[in-house]
Amino acid sequence: MLRIINQQADVIAELQRICDRTNDEQVLHKEATVREVLQAVKRQGDKAVLHYTAEFDGQILNSEELRVSKSEIDAAYENTSKDLLEAIKLACDNIETFHRQRVPKSWVNFGEDEIVLGKRYTPVDIAGLYVPGGRASYPSTVLMNAIPAKVAGVPRRVMVTPPGGEKGINPAVLVAAREAGIEEIYRVGGAQAIAALAYGTQTIPKVNVITGPGNIYVTLAKKLVYGTVGIDSLAGPSEVLIIADNTANPVHVATDLLAQAEHDPLAAAILITTDASLAKDVQVALERQLVDHPKRLNTEKAIAHYGLVVIVESLEVAAELSNEFAPEHLELEVSDPWKLLPLIRHAGAIFLGHSTPEAVGDYLAGPNHTLPTSGAARYASALGVETFLKHSSIIQYSQTALGKVADAIDLLATAEGLPSHAESVRRRVQEG
């Protein structure tokens, strides 16, 4: 049953409990398993990857079978309907159009005394893209990872995804990969896939940055390899927070809550509303939709542990509570979402109005659906082109310009006890 609370003293603590849901003892126990997997793959390469793929995914592979063949990708098109292919192409176009607007430009400024300052953006050499799989398929995640990397100009883009039954990968995932420009795909998932990308194996290349969401094992693995490689964020498990007033449709709100809860037993689904009647109606509508839900078991677990309805006195209070939680997805199901928007400071993605369910952003609106979770939206942003770029500062001083700042540099270097810093400037000025 979806819980309803209206005691303000309890709300902050409850939101914090949900935000911290990946830090409980069970999760910390899983971290020990992930560390073991990472170390084994680092030492043994393919051998460990194949071992853990058999143990965790139940798939017996050899090294030659790790990489998906070109013929398998070709065959995937024959098993993908024309309508689905067109939907994938539409999503590709929208996502690429959006991300092309986000490419930062290198710049150089030529100032007085021949001082040149600038910033130069360059892509990483190789990116590793993680796409969840196994029992489910996520062609949308392929597009959300691969297209920003392509737009950023990453020359080599490597995708990993867990094998399904009979070693196969969902055809729609393979089609989405090719449409997004990915040809190098490996059938491996979980912590072992993250380890393979971070350290490299005999078959899978070591990458510079790893992106993409996954289960708790994938998230913990990304956390632990950060520093060896870059990562986008610790994305997952999924969450939605809906702010609604009396103009919201309770059936729609219930459906949107379930749309997050069905992802994972750790997914969070929260409603903050000014209307007590809506709260009750949503509770009833959600229970009705759960009856025949195809993923009822996991969805009920998520709702029971991390589902919540909070009744508040005003939308201003709702906005403050939302900022406290900093949700991955925030829906503003209110009569005037643009009026409420300025009060929102922390959210991964914001969906405005009654006709904008979070699913629009999941699939083809254009903005990325890989978003910060568990409060990280207070300081982090969506995956994007910038994730695959790094920037270098450009600095050039003429002899005249160096002479004008030499005394200031000398004073600062001396104050820090670094005499050779000061001398490196002094000699140039004196010899110039």
BAKOLMAR-340447 format. One record per residue (C-alpha): x, y, z. Coordinates in nm, 3 decimals, always signed. Example, Ala and Ser with C-alpha at 12.3 -4.5 7.8 and 13.67 -1.06 7.14 Angstrom:
2
+1.230, -0.450, +0.780;
+1.367, -0.106, +0.714;
//
This chain:
432
+0.000, +0.000, +0.000;
+0.125, +0.347, -0.091;
+0.174, +0.533, +0.237;
+0.027, +0.879, +0.296;
+0.175, +1.112, +0.558;
+0.088, +1.469, +0.647;
+0.290, +1.520, +0.964;
+0.559, +1.763, +0.854;
+0.796, +1.654, +1.129;
+0.811, +1.307, +0.975;
+0.854, +1.415, +0.613;
+1.220, +1.521, +0.610;
+1.333, +1.206, +0.789;
+1.133, +0.986, +0.553;
+1.266, +1.160, +0.243;
+1.620, +1.122, +0.377;
+1.563, +0.751, +0.441;
+1.453, +0.703, +0.080;
+1.742, +0.913, -0.050;
+1.986, +0.695, +0.145;
+1.835, +0.367, +0.024;
+2.159, +0.261, -0.149;
+2.363, +0.300, +0.170;
+2.205, +0.031, +0.386;
+2.388, -0.273, +0.524;
+2.275, -0.500, +0.242;
+2.427, -0.263, -0.013;
+2.752, -0.239, +0.181;
+2.766, -0.619, +0.184;
+2.731, -0.618, -0.195;
+3.026, -0.382, -0.218;
+3.253, -0.657, -0.087;
+3.137, -0.884, -0.372;
+3.199, -0.609, -0.626;
+3.552, -0.549, -0.497;
+3.625, -0.919, -0.540;
+3.496, -0.911, -0.899;
+3.700, -0.602, -0.985;
+4.022, -0.748, -0.851;
+3.968, -1.081, -1.027;
+3.907, -0.917, -1.364;
+4.205, -0.688, -1.315;
+4.429, -0.990, -1.252;
+4.280, -1.252, -1.483;
+4.114, -1.057, -1.764;
+3.886, -1.260, -1.991;
+3.905, -1.566, -1.765;
+3.739, -1.381, -1.477;
+3.486, -1.208, -1.705;
+3.375, -1.545, -1.842;
+3.364, -1.698, -1.494;
+3.137, -1.427, -1.352;
+2.920, -1.423, -1.664;
+2.854, -1.792, -1.605;
+2.800, -1.745, -1.230;
+2.579, -1.436, -1.237;
+2.411, -1.453, -1.578;
+2.405, -1.828, -1.631;
+2.568, -1.793, -1.974;
+2.863, -2.011, -2.073;
+3.081, -1.823, -2.323;
+3.434, -1.839, -2.456;
+3.652, -1.539, -2.537;
+3.565, -1.550, -2.907;
+3.195, -1.519, -2.823;
+3.232, -1.207, -2.610;
+3.220, -0.972, -2.906;
+2.894, -0.952, -3.097;
+2.955, -1.033, -3.463;
+2.864, -0.805, -3.753;
+2.636, -1.077, -3.889;
+2.445, -1.086, -3.559;
+2.389, -0.711, -3.582;
+2.278, -0.748, -3.944;
+2.035, -1.023, -3.847;
+1.886, -0.805, -3.573;
+1.730, -0.582, -3.839;
+1.532, -0.878, -3.973;
+1.384, -0.932, -3.625;
+1.291, -0.569, -3.567;
+0.961, -0.440, -3.698;
+0.951, -0.150, -3.939;
+0.750, +0.055, -3.691;
+1.000, +0.001, -3.411;
+1.288, +0.085, -3.645;
+1.116, +0.411, -3.736;
+1.064, +0.491, -3.368;
+1.434, +0.428, -3.303;
+1.527, +0.656, -3.594;
+1.296, +0.930, -3.464;
+1.451, +0.906, -3.119;
+1.801, +0.916, -3.276;
+1.719, +1.235, -3.463;
+1.570, +1.410, -3.161;
+1.850, +1.311, -2.926;
+2.123, +1.411, -3.171;
+1.956, +1.746, -3.247;
+1.937, +1.827, -2.876;
+2.294, +1.724, -2.796;
+2.446, +1.909, -3.091;
+2.325, +2.228, -2.924;
+2.528, +2.141, -2.616;
+2.874, +2.108, -2.774;
+3.104, +2.361, -2.603;
+3.323, +2.569, -2.832;
+3.697, +2.607, -2.795;
+3.801, +2.971, -2.771;
+4.112, +3.189, -2.768;
+4.133, +3.552, -2.660;
+4.421, +3.773, -2.778;
+4.457, +4.046, -2.513;
+4.691, +4.336, -2.450;
+5.070, +4.291, -2.447;
+5.033, +3.976, -2.656;
+4.870, +3.774, -2.376;
+4.681, +3.481, -2.522;
+4.431, +3.290, -2.306;
+4.185, +3.024, -2.409;
+4.022, +2.691, -2.360;
+4.043, +2.392, -2.594;
+3.796, +2.102, -2.586;
+3.896, +1.754, -2.704;
+3.716, +1.420, -2.679;
+3.843, +1.119, -2.489;
+4.007, +0.854, -2.706;
+3.773, +0.570, -2.614;
+3.443, +0.555, -2.428;
+3.276, +0.256, -2.263;
+2.897, +0.255, -2.275;
+2.706, +0.033, -2.033;
+2.355, -0.075, -2.134;
+2.149, -0.282, -1.887;
+2.004, -0.602, -2.026;
+1.956, -0.967, -1.944;
+1.583, -1.011, -1.873;
+1.494, -0.669, -2.018;
+1.611, -0.460, -2.311;
+1.682, -0.089, -2.324;
+1.740, +0.044, -2.676;
+1.668, +0.393, -2.541;
+1.970, +0.367, -2.310;
+2.185, +0.274, -2.608;
+2.085, +0.597, -2.782;
+2.123, +0.814, -2.470;
+2.482, +0.692, -2.421;
+2.603, +0.649, -2.776;
+2.474, +0.966, -2.940;
+2.637, +1.217, -2.703;
+2.967, +1.027, -2.742;
+2.928, +1.041, -3.120;
+2.845, +1.414, -3.116;
+3.146, +1.477, -2.890;
+3.369, +1.317, -3.154;
+3.491, +1.017, -2.952;
+3.676, +0.808, -3.213;
+3.617, +0.468, -3.051;
+3.294, +0.383, -2.873;
+3.257, +0.045, -2.704;
+2.929, -0.092, -2.573;
+2.878, -0.368, -2.317;
+2.545, -0.529, -2.232;
+2.455, -0.854, -2.051;
+2.375, -1.163, -2.258;
+2.019, -1.288, -2.254;
+1.893, -1.639, -2.312;
+2.105, -1.853, -2.542;
+2.379, -1.587, -2.533;
+2.160, -1.353, -2.734;
+2.108, -0.978, -2.711;
+1.772, -0.821, -2.784;
+1.757, -0.726, -3.155;
+1.624, -0.378, -3.077;
+1.933, -0.307, -2.867;
+2.164, -0.410, -3.152;
+1.964, -0.208, -3.406;
+1.972, +0.098, -3.180;
+2.348, +0.057, -3.142;
+2.411, +0.054, -3.515;
+2.173, +0.345, -3.576;
+2.374, +0.540, -3.318;
+2.704, +0.448, -3.482;
+2.818, +0.165, -3.251;
+2.970, -0.144, -3.406;
+3.190, -0.270, -3.120;
+2.962, -0.453, -2.876;
+3.049, -0.707, -2.606;
+2.803, -0.944, -2.438;
+2.899, -0.890, -2.076;
+2.722, -0.711, -1.794;
+2.735, -0.645, -1.422;
+3.041, -0.551, -1.220;
+3.257, -0.769, -1.445;
+3.171, -0.551, -1.744;
+3.267, -0.233, -1.557;
+3.592, -0.399, -1.448;
+3.671, -0.505, -1.804;
+3.621, -0.150, -1.932;
+3.822, +0.003, -1.649;
+4.122, -0.229, -1.662;
+4.102, -0.389, -2.007;
+4.118, -0.761, -2.083;
+4.260, -0.971, -2.365;
+3.939, -0.901, -2.563;
+3.778, -0.588, -2.420;
+3.971, -0.260, -2.442;
+4.050, -0.031, -2.151;
+3.851, +0.290, -2.188;
+3.888, +0.648, -2.063;
+3.534, +0.704, -1.941;
+3.241, +0.474, -1.853;
+2.881, +0.588, -1.882;
+2.537, +0.436, -1.843;
+2.301, +0.322, -1.567;
+2.276, -0.022, -1.415;
+2.177, -0.219, -1.106;
+2.337, -0.172, -0.767;
+2.635, -0.392, -0.860;
+2.707, -0.180, -1.167;
+2.671, +0.141, -0.968;
+2.906, +0.019, -0.695;
+3.158, -0.096, -0.955;
+3.155, +0.246, -1.123;
+3.206, +0.410, -0.785;
+3.506, +0.190, -0.710;
+3.684, +0.231, -1.048;
+3.640, +0.609, -1.054;
+3.989, +0.759, -1.066;
+4.118, +0.475, -1.282;
+3.865, +0.593, -1.540;
+3.613, +0.874, -1.551;
+3.244, +0.806, -1.503;
+2.928, +0.999, -1.579;
+2.760, +0.960, -1.239;
+2.637, +0.697, -0.997;
+2.302, +0.666, -1.171;
+2.038, +0.439, -1.026;
+1.818, +0.306, -0.888;
+1.551, +0.517, -1.054;
+1.326, +0.768, -0.880;
+1.045, +1.012, -0.952;
+0.896, +1.289, -0.744;
+0.564, +1.437, -0.857;
+0.431, +1.770, -0.731;
+0.057, +1.783, -0.797;
-0.237, +2.006, -0.718;
-0.610, +1.951, -0.755;
-0.590, +1.980, -1.135;
-0.391, +1.655, -1.166;
-0.551, +1.334, -1.290;
-0.507, +1.071, -1.015;
-0.497, +0.781, -1.263;
-0.218, +0.951, -1.459;
-0.025, +1.029, -1.142;
-0.057, +0.668, -1.022;
+0.066, +0.542, -1.359;
+0.369, +0.771, -1.348;
+0.457, +0.650, -0.999;
+0.437, +0.290, -1.117;
+0.647, +0.375, -1.422;
+0.941, +0.429, -1.187;
+0.859, +0.158, -0.935;
+0.856, -0.111, -1.206;
+1.226, -0.051, -1.277;
+1.369, -0.201, -0.961;
+1.273, -0.299, -0.603;
+1.495, -0.007, -0.493;
+1.317, +0.246, -0.716;
+1.151, +0.541, -0.541;
+0.809, +0.689, -0.627;
+0.701, +0.999, -0.435;
+0.401, +1.228, -0.464;
+0.381, +1.564, -0.288;
+0.040, +1.723, -0.317;
-0.167, +2.006, -0.178;
-0.488, +1.806, -0.226;
-0.578, +1.539, +0.031;
-0.852, +1.404, -0.197;
-0.601, +1.355, -0.479;
-0.373, +1.167, -0.241;
-0.648, +0.917, -0.160;
-0.754, +0.885, -0.524;
-0.396, +0.816, -0.633;
-0.360, +0.552, -0.363;
-0.673, +0.375, -0.491;
-0.579, +0.408, -0.859;
-0.232, +0.268, -0.794;
-0.367, -0.037, -0.612;
-0.603, -0.107, -0.902;
-0.324, -0.083, -1.159;
-0.105, -0.316, -0.956;
-0.355, -0.602, -0.970;
-0.263, -0.717, -1.320;
+0.077, -0.551, -1.345;
+0.326, -0.769, -1.540;
+0.604, -0.678, -1.294;
+0.386, -0.681, -0.986;
+0.630, -0.846, -0.743;
+0.921, -0.602, -0.784;
+0.688, -0.306, -0.831;
+0.501, -0.380, -0.507;
+0.832, -0.407, -0.322;
+0.940, -0.067, -0.446;
+0.607, +0.092, -0.356;
+0.602, -0.071, -0.013;
+0.953, +0.039, +0.082;
+1.015, +0.354, -0.120;
+0.671, +0.476, -0.225;
+0.529, +0.780, -0.045;
+0.257, +1.044, -0.061;
+0.308, +1.368, +0.131;
+0.024, +1.616, +0.185;
+0.141, +1.978, +0.223;
-0.024, +2.313, +0.271;
+0.119, +2.488, -0.037;
+0.313, +2.438, -0.359;
+0.593, +2.648, -0.209;
+0.635, +2.388, +0.067;
+0.621, +2.113, -0.196;
+0.903, +2.280, -0.390;
+1.119, +2.306, -0.080;
+1.068, +1.939, +0.003;
+1.151, +1.849, -0.356;
+1.473, +2.050, -0.335;
+1.556, +1.865, -0.015;
+1.519, +1.532, -0.195;
+1.677, +1.652, -0.526;
+1.498, +1.393, -0.744;
+1.624, +1.230, -1.059;
+1.289, +1.299, -1.231;
+1.055, +1.576, -1.120;
+0.706, +1.612, -1.263;
+0.516, +1.937, -1.205;
+0.155, +1.820, -1.242;
+0.005, +2.158, -1.150;
-0.213, +2.419, -1.319;
+0.078, +2.660, -1.382;
+0.409, +2.468, -1.387;
+0.605, +2.765, -1.523;
+0.511, +2.968, -1.215;
+0.641, +2.688, -0.991;
+0.957, +2.624, -1.192;
+1.165, +2.916, -1.049;
+1.130, +2.762, -0.703;
+1.297, +2.437, -0.817;
+1.673, +2.434, -0.756;
+1.770, +2.067, -0.764;
+1.640, +1.806, -1.012;
+1.791, +1.587, -1.282;
+1.511, +1.651, -1.532;
+1.192, +1.854, -1.492;
+0.869, +1.763, -1.672;
+0.615, +2.043, -1.695;
+0.239, +2.006, -1.713;
-0.023, +1.733, -1.736;
+0.076, +1.616, -2.086;
+0.443, +1.552, -2.013;
+0.492, +1.215, -1.842;
+0.846, +1.119, -1.754;
+0.834, +0.849, -2.024;
+0.860, +1.122, -2.290;
+1.206, +1.201, -2.159;
+1.298, +0.836, -2.126;
+1.260, +0.770, -2.496;
+1.274, +1.050, -2.748;
+1.229, +1.409, -2.630;
+1.601, +1.466, -2.676;
+1.752, +1.552, -2.335;
+1.942, +1.265, -2.179;
+1.766, +1.018, -1.952;
+2.082, +0.916, -1.765;
+2.044, +1.143, -1.464;
+2.182, +1.194, -1.113;
+1.999, +0.998, -0.841;
+1.997, +0.966, -0.461;
+2.033, +1.340, -0.404;
+2.321, +1.388, -0.647;
+2.114, +1.641, -0.845;
+2.227, +1.895, -0.583;
+2.567, +1.902, -0.755;
+2.551, +1.684, -1.068;
+2.381, +1.697, -1.408;
+2.257, +1.468, -1.683;
+2.491, +1.271, -1.903;
+2.576, +1.478, -2.209;
+2.831, +1.569, -2.469;
+3.045, +1.727, -2.197;
+3.082, +1.386, -2.030;
+3.301, +1.273, -2.319;
+3.506, +1.593, -2.348;
+3.785, +1.739, -2.143;
+3.927, +2.088, -2.174;
+4.279, +2.223, -2.169;
+4.374, +2.578, -2.080;
+4.575, +2.774, -2.337;
+4.820, +3.035, -2.204;
+5.082, +3.241, -2.387;
+5.269, +3.549, -2.253;
+5.499, +3.777, -2.449;
+5.827, +3.899, -2.296;
+5.665, +4.236, -2.226;
+5.364, +4.082, -2.056;
+5.581, +3.853, -1.842;
+5.788, +4.149, -1.729;
+5.480, +4.335, -1.605;
+5.374, +4.051, -1.371;
+5.716, +3.920, -1.271;
+5.726, +4.100, -0.935;
+5.379, +3.976, -0.839;
+5.470, +3.618, -0.927;
+5.796, +3.655, -0.733;
+5.608, +3.769, -0.422;
+5.350, +3.489, -0.444;
+5.610, +3.218, -0.507;
+5.828, +3.341, -0.221;
+5.527, +3.347, +0.011;
+5.467, +2.982, -0.071;
+5.830, +2.887, -0.021;
+5.889, +2.788, -0.386;
+6.206, +2.969, -0.495;
+6.243, +2.796, -0.832;
+5.898, +2.915, -0.930;
+6.013, +3.272, -0.876;
+6.348, +3.206, -1.043;
+6.183, +3.061, -1.356;
+6.021, +3.400, -1.415;
+6.311, +3.617, -1.291;
+6.564, +3.459, -1.527;
+6.346, +3.513, -1.831;
+6.290, +3.878, -1.745;
+6.656, +3.944, -1.672;
+6.778, +3.763, -1.984;
+6.510, +3.910, -2.208;
//
